[in-house]
Amino acid sequence: MWNKLQAFIREYQLISPGDKVCCAVSGGADSIAMLFALYLLREKLDIDLSAAHFNHHLRGVESDRDEEFVRTFCDRYDIPLTVSGAAVVSGKKGLEAAARDARYGFLNTLPGKIATAHTADDNAETVLMHLVRGTGLKGLGGIAPQNGKLIRPMLSVTRQEVLAFNQEYNLVYVSDSSNKTDDFLRNRLRHHVMPLLRQENPCFGENTSQMALRLRQDEKVLSDLSVLEKPLVSRILELPQALQNRFYAAFLKQCGVKEPEAEHLKLLHKLVISNNPSAKANFPGNVTVSRNYDLLETQTEKPKFTPQEISCPGKAVWNDTQIICAPAEEFVNTPNCFTVQPQGKLVVRTRETGDSIRLRGGSKSLKKLFIDKKIPANLRDFIPVIADDAGVLAVAGIGADENRIARQLPAVTITLKQIKE
């Protein structure tokens, strides 16, 4: 297994000598195998290895058992470990997505590269999930080997190879009881569809993962070919339809449409081919795209949100975000859940002139921070800002001010969740 892991790391240049690499460890077979393999390879790869565990508190005693198991495993091999957790509540995309968002929110706060233990079989299941829901070439590309600081060095390794590796090194692991149910689509595919496909081809998982990785390369080439310096109608119409659709999706995201769907691409195409040189079309997020003869232009209606007071304990709804405030029982610090000690009245509002926040890299104005984060200008006034009488406490999706994070109790924990409009 670890020969495949090393080859995959080299092929996709996932790790360089001197890198800090933090393994996301649930305690399951895959993450334990990845952590131990990188532990054995740490000197050869010349990496600073650590681990991280997030307790979702979804399975009661079993969740706490997993956390204690990971602590014990890391102590045995002197692997530095960072542990965090939060009470996860199902959002508009479901419990599984809410848990994933909370976990990655925590992992993204950690320094260095974050390695997750997605295997070839996980990648094949992801491709099948996209097929079931409807997808294009991008969805068939499955899981990316690297996405920012996140790396997936196990995508060429099968589940059977993981189990054989664990048996060879006498590695024990824990099992998540929720994986045995058919509550989630991935589980249903894993339990019922994948075994049938393996009967036809025992290498289905590995072959599908390899296909997905090749298709990701094709998608990257096509996306690059669809880039235009200016959104000129005449240039858009010169593109083949496959490239037009990629241009439309990228253009709408740039305009502030978070998740462009097929109907949005069709609507934008109707605008492009319209005989009216001043035609307009409306999109989600208060985005309007208009024709100015040969040029596409966009405008977003500036939101008119008034500050809303937050009681504690209590809940508030601001735009499409629910804010939950409760007395803290533990210290949490993720981009959308943080423990702080407010001063005076607590409110949620839009950004204001002069707002600033101190993060690990130092203090920045929110204007400069949003620019650095490449947040489109027409989305910045939709981002919830949590403030009190002393100024900005936190910003949704970014986290709390370093100077305002609670170091002792009593304090309050504030959780932000996306809700249906």
C-alpha positions as CSV (number, residue, x, y, z in Angstrom):
1,M,0.0,0.0,0.0
2,W,2.6,2.5,1.0
3,N,4.4,2.0,-2.4
4,K,1.2,3.2,-4.1
5,L,0.9,6.0,-1.6
6,Q,4.5,7.2,-2.3
7,A,4.1,7.0,-6.1
8,F,0.8,9.0,-5.9
9,I,2.5,11.6,-3.8
10,R,5.3,11.9,-6.3
11,E,3.0,12.0,-9.4
12,Y,0.8,14.8,-8.1
13,Q,3.5,16.5,-6.1
14,L,1.4,16.5,-3.0
15,I,4.2,16.8,-0.5
16,S,7.6,18.6,-0.6
17,P,10.6,18.1,1.8
18,G,10.1,20.3,4.9
19,D,6.2,20.3,4.7
20,K,4.0,20.3,7.7
21,V,1.5,17.5,7.1
22,C,-1.5,17.0,9.4
23,C,-3.5,13.8,9.0
24,A,-7.2,14.0,9.5
25,V,-7.9,10.9,11.7
26,S,-11.3,9.6,12.5
27,G,-10.0,6.4,14.0
28,G,-11.3,4.2,11.2
29,A,-9.3,1.8,9.1
30,D,-8.5,4.2,6.2
31,S,-7.3,7.1,8.4
32,I,-5.3,4.9,10.7
33,A,-3.6,3.2,7.8
34,M,-2.7,6.6,6.2
35,L,-1.4,8.1,9.5
36,F,0.8,5.0,10.2
37,A,2.1,4.9,6.6
38,L,3.1,8.5,6.7
39,Y,4.6,7.9,10.2
40,L,6.8,5.2,8.7
41,L,7.7,7.5,5.8
42,R,8.1,10.7,7.7
43,E,11.9,10.7,7.6
44,K,12.1,9.6,4.0
45,L,9.7,12.3,3.0
46,D,11.2,14.8,5.4
47,I,7.9,16.0,6.8
48,D,6.7,17.4,10.1
49,L,3.9,15.0,10.8
50,S,0.9,15.6,13.1
51,A,-2.7,14.5,13.4
52,A,-6.1,16.1,14.0
53,H,-9.5,14.7,15.1
54,F,-12.9,16.3,15.1
55,N,-15.6,15.0,17.4
56,H,-19.0,15.6,15.8
57,H,-20.9,14.5,18.9
58,L,-23.4,12.7,16.7
59,R,-23.1,9.1,18.2
60,G,-22.9,9.8,21.9
61,V,-20.6,7.5,23.7
62,E,-19.3,6.1,20.4
63,S,-18.1,9.5,19.3
64,D,-16.2,9.9,22.6
65,R,-14.8,6.4,22.2
66,D,-13.4,7.4,18.8
67,E,-11.7,10.5,20.2
68,E,-10.1,8.6,23.1
69,F,-8.9,5.9,20.6
70,V,-7.2,8.5,18.4
71,R,-5.6,10.1,21.5
72,T,-4.2,6.8,22.6
73,F,-3.0,5.8,19.2
74,C,-1.1,9.2,18.7
75,D,0.3,9.0,22.2
76,R,1.7,5.5,21.5
77,Y,3.8,6.9,18.5
78,D,4.4,10.4,19.9
79,I,2.4,12.0,17.1
80,P,1.3,15.5,18.0
81,L,-2.6,15.6,18.0
82,T,-5.1,18.5,17.8
83,V,-8.6,17.7,18.8
84,S,-11.8,19.8,18.4
85,G,-15.5,19.2,18.3
86,A,-18.9,20.8,18.0
87,A,-22.5,19.8,18.2
88,V,-23.5,19.4,14.6
89,V,-27.1,20.1,13.5
90,S,-28.6,19.2,10.1
91,G,-28.7,22.1,7.7
92,K,-30.5,22.6,4.4
93,K,-28.1,20.2,2.7
94,G,-28.6,17.5,5.3
95,L,-26.7,16.1,8.3
96,E,-23.9,14.5,6.4
97,A,-23.0,17.8,4.6
98,A,-23.3,19.8,7.9
99,A,-20.9,17.4,9.6
100,R,-18.5,17.6,6.7
101,D,-18.6,21.5,6.7
102,A,-17.9,21.5,10.5
103,R,-15.0,19.1,10.1
104,Y,-13.4,21.0,7.3
105,G,-14.0,24.3,9.0
106,F,-11.8,23.0,11.8
107,L,-9.2,21.4,9.6
108,N,-8.7,24.6,7.6
109,T,-7.7,26.4,10.7
110,L,-4.7,24.2,11.2
111,P,-1.2,25.0,9.8
112,G,0.4,23.2,6.9
113,K,-1.1,20.6,4.6
114,I,-4.1,18.5,5.7
115,A,-4.1,14.9,4.5
116,T,-7.4,13.1,4.3
117,A,-7.7,9.3,3.8
118,H,-10.0,9.1,0.8
119,T,-9.3,5.9,-1.1
120,A,-9.9,4.7,-4.6
121,D,-13.2,3.1,-3.5
122,D,-14.3,6.4,-1.9
123,N,-13.6,8.1,-5.3
124,A,-15.6,5.5,-7.2
125,E,-18.5,5.9,-4.8
126,T,-18.3,9.7,-5.3
127,V,-18.5,9.3,-9.1
128,L,-21.5,7.0,-8.7
129,M,-23.2,9.6,-6.4
130,H,-22.7,12.3,-9.0
131,L,-24.1,10.0,-11.7
132,V,-27.2,9.3,-9.6
133,R,-27.8,13.0,-9.0
134,G,-26.9,14.1,-12.6
135,T,-23.5,15.5,-13.5
136,G,-21.1,16.5,-16.2
137,L,-17.4,16.0,-16.8
138,K,-16.5,17.9,-13.6
139,G,-18.6,15.5,-11.5
140,L,-17.2,12.5,-13.2
141,G,-13.8,13.7,-12.0
142,G,-14.6,12.7,-8.5
143,I,-12.4,13.7,-5.7
144,A,-9.5,16.1,-6.3
145,P,-6.0,14.9,-5.3
146,Q,-5.4,18.4,-4.0
147,N,-7.7,21.3,-3.1
148,G,-5.8,24.2,-1.6
149,K,-4.1,22.9,1.5
150,L,-6.1,19.6,1.5
151,I,-4.3,16.6,0.0
152,R,-5.6,13.1,-0.7
153,P,-2.6,10.8,-1.0
154,M,-4.6,7.5,-0.8
155,L,-6.7,7.9,-4.0
156,S,-4.8,5.1,-5.8
157,V,-5.2,2.7,-2.8
158,T,-8.1,0.3,-2.5
159,R,-10.1,-0.6,0.6
160,Q,-8.7,-4.1,0.4
161,E,-5.2,-2.8,0.4
162,V,-5.9,-0.7,3.4
163,L,-7.2,-3.7,5.4
164,A,-4.2,-5.8,4.3
165,F,-1.8,-3.1,5.4
166,N,-3.5,-2.8,8.8
167,Q,-3.3,-6.6,9.2
168,E,0.4,-6.6,8.3
169,Y,1.3,-4.1,10.9
170,N,-1.3,-5.3,13.5
171,L,-3.1,-2.0,13.5
172,V,-6.4,-1.9,15.3
173,Y,-9.1,0.7,14.4
174,V,-12.6,1.7,15.3
175,S,-15.8,1.3,13.3
176,D,-18.4,4.0,12.8
177,S,-21.9,2.4,13.4
178,S,-23.5,4.9,11.1
179,N,-21.6,3.4,8.2
180,K,-23.6,0.2,8.6
181,T,-26.9,1.9,8.0
182,D,-28.5,2.8,4.7
183,D,-29.4,6.3,5.8
184,F,-27.0,8.0,3.4
185,L,-26.7,7.6,-0.4
186,R,-23.0,6.8,-0.1
187,N,-23.8,3.9,2.3
188,R,-26.5,2.5,0.0
189,L,-24.1,2.5,-2.9
190,R,-21.3,1.0,-0.8
191,H,-23.5,-1.8,0.6
192,H,-25.6,-2.7,-2.5
193,V,-24.2,-1.3,-5.7
194,M,-20.4,-1.5,-5.4
195,P,-20.5,-5.3,-4.6
196,L,-22.5,-6.0,-7.8
197,L,-20.0,-3.9,-9.8
198,R,-17.1,-5.7,-8.3
199,Q,-18.7,-9.0,-9.3
200,E,-18.4,-7.8,-12.9
201,N,-14.9,-6.4,-12.4
202,P,-13.0,-6.8,-9.1
203,C,-10.9,-3.8,-10.0
204,F,-14.0,-1.5,-10.5
205,G,-13.0,0.8,-7.6
206,E,-9.4,1.3,-8.7
207,N,-10.3,1.6,-12.4
208,T,-13.0,4.1,-11.7
209,S,-10.8,6.2,-9.6
210,Q,-8.1,6.2,-12.3
211,M,-10.7,7.3,-14.8
212,A,-11.9,10.1,-12.6
213,L,-8.3,11.4,-12.2
214,R,-7.9,11.4,-16.0
215,L,-11.2,13.2,-16.5
216,R,-10.2,15.9,-14.0
217,Q,-7.2,16.6,-16.3
218,D,-9.5,16.9,-19.3
219,E,-11.9,19.2,-17.4
220,K,-9.0,21.4,-16.5
221,V,-7.9,21.8,-20.1
222,L,-11.4,22.5,-21.3
223,S,-12.0,25.1,-18.5
224,D,-8.8,26.9,-19.3
225,L,-9.8,27.1,-23.0
226,S,-13.1,28.7,-22.0
227,V,-11.5,31.7,-20.3
228,L,-12.1,35.0,-22.0
229,E,-10.4,38.3,-21.2
230,K,-13.7,40.1,-21.6
231,P,-17.3,38.7,-21.6
232,L,-17.9,39.7,-25.2
233,V,-21.0,38.2,-26.8
234,S,-19.2,37.8,-30.1
235,R,-16.3,35.9,-28.5
236,I,-18.6,33.7,-26.5
237,L,-20.5,32.6,-29.6
238,E,-17.2,31.6,-31.3
239,L,-16.7,29.0,-28.6
240,P,-17.9,25.4,-29.0
241,Q,-21.0,24.7,-26.9
242,A,-19.0,22.7,-24.4
243,L,-16.7,25.6,-23.8
244,Q,-19.7,28.1,-23.7
245,N,-21.2,26.2,-20.8
246,R,-18.0,26.3,-18.9
247,F,-17.7,30.0,-19.5
248,Y,-21.2,30.6,-18.3
249,A,-20.7,28.6,-15.1
250,A,-17.4,30.4,-14.3
251,F,-18.9,33.8,-15.2
252,L,-22.0,33.4,-13.0
253,K,-19.8,32.3,-10.1
254,Q,-17.7,35.4,-10.5
255,C,-20.9,37.4,-10.6
256,G,-22.0,36.0,-7.2
257,V,-24.2,33.0,-8.1
258,K,-22.8,30.5,-5.7
259,E,-24.0,27.3,-7.4
260,P,-24.9,27.8,-11.0
261,E,-27.4,25.1,-12.2
262,A,-28.3,24.0,-15.7
263,E,-31.3,26.3,-15.9
264,H,-29.0,29.3,-15.1
265,L,-26.6,28.3,-17.9
266,K,-29.6,28.1,-20.3
267,L,-30.9,31.5,-19.1
268,L,-27.5,33.2,-19.7
269,H,-27.2,31.6,-23.1
270,K,-30.7,33.0,-24.0
271,L,-29.4,36.4,-23.0
272,V,-26.2,36.0,-25.2
273,I,-28.2,35.0,-28.3
274,S,-31.0,37.6,-27.7
275,N,-31.6,40.1,-30.5
276,N,-32.1,42.7,-27.8
277,P,-28.7,44.4,-27.2
278,S,-30.0,45.7,-23.9
279,A,-31.6,42.5,-22.6
280,K,-31.4,41.5,-18.9
281,A,-31.7,38.3,-16.9
282,N,-32.0,37.8,-13.1
283,F,-30.1,35.1,-11.2
284,P,-30.0,33.9,-7.5
285,G,-28.3,36.2,-5.0
286,N,-29.9,39.3,-6.4
287,V,-27.5,39.1,-9.4
288,T,-28.6,40.7,-12.7
289,V,-26.7,40.2,-15.9
290,S,-27.4,42.6,-18.7
291,R,-26.3,43.1,-22.4
292,N,-24.6,46.3,-23.3
293,Y,-24.5,45.5,-27.0
294,D,-21.5,43.2,-27.3
295,L,-20.6,43.2,-23.6
296,L,-22.0,41.3,-20.7
297,E,-22.3,43.3,-17.5
298,T,-23.4,42.4,-14.0
299,Q,-24.9,44.2,-11.1
300,T,-26.0,43.1,-7.6
301,E,-28.7,44.9,-5.6
302,K,-27.0,46.1,-2.4
303,P,-28.6,44.4,0.5
304,K,-30.6,46.4,3.0
305,F,-30.0,44.5,6.2
306,T,-30.4,46.2,9.6
307,P,-28.4,45.1,12.6
308,Q,-30.2,42.5,14.7
309,E,-29.6,42.0,18.4
310,I,-28.6,38.5,19.5
311,S,-29.8,37.3,23.0
312,C,-27.9,34.6,24.8
313,P,-29.1,32.0,25.2
314,G,-31.1,32.5,22.0
315,K,-31.4,32.4,18.2
316,A,-31.5,35.0,15.5
317,V,-32.0,34.8,11.7
318,W,-30.2,37.3,9.5
319,N,-30.5,36.9,5.7
320,D,-30.1,33.2,5.1
321,T,-28.0,32.5,8.3
322,Q,-29.2,31.3,11.7
323,I,-27.2,32.5,14.6
324,I,-27.3,30.4,17.8
325,C,-25.8,31.7,21.0
326,A,-25.5,29.5,24.1
327,P,-23.4,29.5,27.3
328,A,-20.1,27.7,26.6
329,E,-19.4,24.3,27.9
330,E,-16.1,23.9,26.1
331,F,-13.9,26.1,23.9
332,V,-14.6,25.9,20.1
333,N,-12.8,27.9,17.4
334,T,-13.8,27.1,13.8
335,P,-14.8,29.5,11.0
336,N,-18.5,29.2,11.9
337,C,-18.5,28.2,15.5
338,F,-16.5,30.0,18.2
339,T,-16.3,30.7,21.9
340,V,-16.0,34.4,22.8
341,Q,-16.7,36.8,25.7
342,P,-18.9,39.6,24.3
343,Q,-18.8,43.1,25.8
344,G,-22.2,44.8,26.0
345,K,-24.9,44.3,23.3
346,L,-24.3,41.4,20.8
347,V,-25.5,42.0,17.2
348,V,-25.3,40.5,13.7
349,R,-24.9,43.0,10.9
350,T,-23.3,43.7,7.6
351,R,-19.7,45.1,7.4
352,E,-19.2,48.8,8.2
353,T,-16.6,51.3,7.2
354,G,-13.6,50.9,9.5
355,D,-14.3,47.3,10.5
356,S,-11.2,45.2,11.2
357,I,-10.4,41.8,12.7
358,R,-7.2,40.3,14.1
359,L,-6.4,36.8,12.7
360,R,-3.3,34.7,13.1
361,G,-1.5,36.7,10.5
362,G,-2.2,40.1,12.1
363,S,-5.0,42.7,11.9
364,K,-6.8,43.5,8.7
365,S,-9.7,45.7,7.6
366,L,-12.6,43.6,6.5
367,K,-12.3,45.3,3.1
368,K,-8.7,44.1,2.7
369,L,-9.6,40.7,4.1
370,F,-12.4,40.1,1.7
371,I,-10.1,41.1,-1.2
372,D,-7.4,38.7,0.0
373,K,-10.0,35.9,0.3
374,K,-11.1,36.7,-3.3
375,I,-14.7,37.1,-2.2
376,P,-16.6,38.8,-5.1
377,A,-17.5,42.4,-4.3
378,N,-21.2,41.8,-4.9
379,L,-21.2,39.1,-2.1
380,R,-19.4,41.0,0.6
381,D,-22.4,42.8,2.1
382,F,-24.2,39.5,2.5
383,I,-21.6,38.1,4.9
384,P,-22.7,38.2,8.5
385,V,-20.5,40.1,10.9
386,I,-20.9,39.4,14.7
387,A,-20.1,42.5,16.7
388,D,-20.6,44.0,20.2
389,D,-19.9,47.3,21.9
390,A,-16.1,46.7,21.5
391,G,-16.3,46.1,17.7
392,V,-16.1,43.1,15.5
393,L,-16.1,39.7,17.3
394,A,-16.1,37.4,14.3
395,V,-17.0,37.1,10.6
396,A,-19.0,34.2,9.2
397,G,-16.8,31.7,7.3
398,I,-13.6,33.3,8.6
399,G,-13.8,33.0,12.4
400,A,-13.4,35.0,15.5
401,D,-11.0,37.8,16.3
402,E,-7.9,36.4,18.0
403,N,-8.1,39.0,20.7
404,R,-11.8,38.1,21.4
405,I,-11.5,34.3,21.6
406,A,-12.4,33.1,25.1
407,R,-9.6,31.7,27.2
408,Q,-11.7,31.0,30.3
409,L,-15.3,30.5,31.4
410,P,-17.9,31.9,31.6
411,A,-18.2,32.6,27.9
412,V,-20.6,32.0,25.1
413,T,-20.4,29.8,22.0
414,I,-21.8,31.3,18.8
415,T,-22.8,29.0,15.9
416,L,-23.7,30.1,12.4
417,K,-25.7,27.9,10.1
418,Q,-27.0,28.3,6.6
419,I,-30.7,27.9,6.3
420,K,-33.2,27.8,3.4
421,E,-34.3,31.1,2.1
